[in-house]
């Protein structure tokens, strides 16, 4: 069907349980070169909001890394001295870093 065309196959992630007390550490606004996104917490779950879209659930697949079950997006948080300071936004195979405000 693809006739030797390149294509991108999204990675499949498995949801894990994390300490619910840690979720608030990820909450905040993150600024990239081109846009901002926000991480919020509601009912012990994290949501991401960007580009004027409604918040979308993200689920943990390892410590400090979350994925969307609805589209090809994952977020990996980076820490400095134990505090979340950045997030790497990976969407459709491309990544961009966001700095926490």
FENKATA-V948666 format. One record per residue. N is the residue number from 1. RES is the residue in three letters. SS is DSSP state (H for helix, E for strand, - for the rest). Layout:
n=N res=RES ss=SS
n=N res=RES ss=SS
//
This chain:
n=1 res=UNK ss=-
n=2 res=UNK ss=-
n=3 res=UNK ss=-
n=4 res=UNK ss=-
n=5 res=UNK ss=-
n=6 res=UNK ss=-
n=7 res=UNK ss=-
n=8 res=UNK ss=-
n=9 res=UNK ss=-
n=10 res=UNK ss=-
n=11 res=UNK ss=-
n=12 res=UNK ss=-
n=13 res=UNK ss=-
n=14 res=UNK ss=-
n=15 res=UNK ss=-
n=16 res=UNK ss=-
n=17 res=UNK ss=-
n=18 res=UNK ss=-
n=19 res=UNK ss=-
n=20 res=UNK ss=H
n=21 res=UNK ss=H
n=22 res=UNK ss=H
n=23 res=UNK ss=H
n=24 res=UNK ss=H
n=25 res=UNK ss=H
n=26 res=UNK ss=-
n=27 res=UNK ss=-
n=28 res=UNK ss=E
n=29 res=UNK ss=E
n=30 res=UNK ss=E
n=31 res=UNK ss=E
n=32 res=UNK ss=-
n=33 res=UNK ss=-
n=34 res=UNK ss=-
n=35 res=UNK ss=-
n=36 res=UNK ss=E
n=37 res=UNK ss=E
n=38 res=UNK ss=E
n=39 res=UNK ss=E
n=40 res=UNK ss=E
n=41 res=UNK ss=E
n=42 res=UNK ss=E
n=43 res=UNK ss=-
n=44 res=UNK ss=-
n=45 res=UNK ss=E
n=46 res=UNK ss=E
n=47 res=UNK ss=E
n=48 res=UNK ss=E
n=49 res=UNK ss=E
n=50 res=UNK ss=E
n=51 res=UNK ss=-
n=52 res=UNK ss=-
n=53 res=UNK ss=-
n=54 res=UNK ss=-
n=55 res=UNK ss=-
n=56 res=UNK ss=E
n=57 res=UNK ss=E
n=58 res=UNK ss=E
n=59 res=UNK ss=E
n=60 res=UNK ss=E
n=61 res=UNK ss=E
n=62 res=UNK ss=E
n=63 res=UNK ss=-
n=64 res=UNK ss=-
n=65 res=UNK ss=E
n=66 res=UNK ss=E
n=67 res=UNK ss=E
n=68 res=UNK ss=E
n=69 res=UNK ss=-
n=70 res=UNK ss=-
n=71 res=UNK ss=-
n=72 res=UNK ss=-
n=73 res=UNK ss=E
n=74 res=UNK ss=E
n=75 res=UNK ss=E
n=76 res=UNK ss=E
n=77 res=UNK ss=E
n=78 res=UNK ss=E
n=79 res=UNK ss=E
n=80 res=UNK ss=E
n=81 res=UNK ss=-
n=82 res=UNK ss=-
n=83 res=UNK ss=E
n=84 res=UNK ss=E
n=85 res=UNK ss=E
n=86 res=UNK ss=E
n=87 res=UNK ss=E
n=88 res=UNK ss=E
n=89 res=UNK ss=E
n=90 res=UNK ss=E
n=91 res=UNK ss=E
n=92 res=UNK ss=-
n=93 res=UNK ss=-
n=94 res=UNK ss=E
n=95 res=UNK ss=E
n=96 res=UNK ss=E
n=97 res=UNK ss=E
n=98 res=UNK ss=E
n=99 res=UNK ss=E
n=100 res=UNK ss=E
n=101 res=UNK ss=-
//
